[in-house]
């Protein structure tokens, strides 16, 4: 499998939504009408530092992630990259695509002047936790969320 990563286009959104729903957690929460996802994509595009990236193999989208570049004052004004929505198609898992995806995210983060790559992951994703730790990430923080 030869995966190439590129910025997503509006026409990729339906395929990305399918990937987001292609796991144990996404099945129950990715059910909005496509126009809602398209509006969110348009907003992301307008923000400038918020990017949806897709991994393609022979024209088929097999992976995706969102990366947002954040400037801040903490940690001596560290610029960081936040990744979210990391997915590899269920029929393509176990082939090294996830590691390539993280390499791509790291390269984009460095190119944007970031010195820290961070994310949150659901507690139920035990396989993902082992994967991230193998790649050198440490579970250094406790994350909290509150629905508004």
Secondary structure, DSSP 8 states (H G I E B T S, - for coil): ---EEEE--GGGHHHHHHHHTSSTTGGGT--S-HHHHHHHHHHHHHHSSEEEEEEEETTEEEEEEEEEEE--SHHHH--EEEEEEEEE-GGGTTSSHHHHHHHHHHHHHHHTT-SEEE----TT-HHHHHHHHHTT------------
